[in-house]
Amino acid sequence: MKRLLKIFSKVMGIKEVLITEETSKEDTPAWDSFNSLMLVSEIESAFNIKFSIQEAVSIKSVKDIKNILEKHGIILI
């Protein structure tokens, strides 16, 4: 989970300690369409995976990202 938090923090410009699984687009002002694309790109690079279009557009929270990563066989602790 630490790696994901580091990426999310970098892209959204918020401190890691403020990020939880419940962190969502609704409570993160910087989470706009551009940063959504940046987030997906950074996660794909860091974890060496490729999101489908459906997966990328379905992301609304950190928990959604964690669930998608698990579907790709990446378990975050």
Residue pairs with C-beta under 8 A, 6 or more apart in sequence:
1 66
1 76
1 77
3 46
3 47
3 76
4 43
4 62
4 65
4 66
4 69
4 76
5 16
5 19
6 16
7 39
7 42
7 43
7 46
8 14
8 16
8 19
8 23
8 39
8 62
8 65
9 15
9 16
9 19
10 42
11 30
11 35
11 38
11 39
11 42
12 28
12 30
12 31
12 35
12 39
13 30
14 28
14 30
19 62
20 62
21 61
21 62
21 63
21 66
22 61
22 62
22 63
23 61
23 62
24 31
24 60
24 61
24 62
25 31
25 36
25 60
25 61
31 39
36 56
36 59
39 59
39 65
40 51
40 56
40 59
43 49
43 51
43 65
43 69
44 50
44 51
47 69
47 72
47 74
49 69
49 72
49 74
51 68
55 68
55 71
58 64
58 68
59 65
59 68
66 76
69 75
69 76
70 76
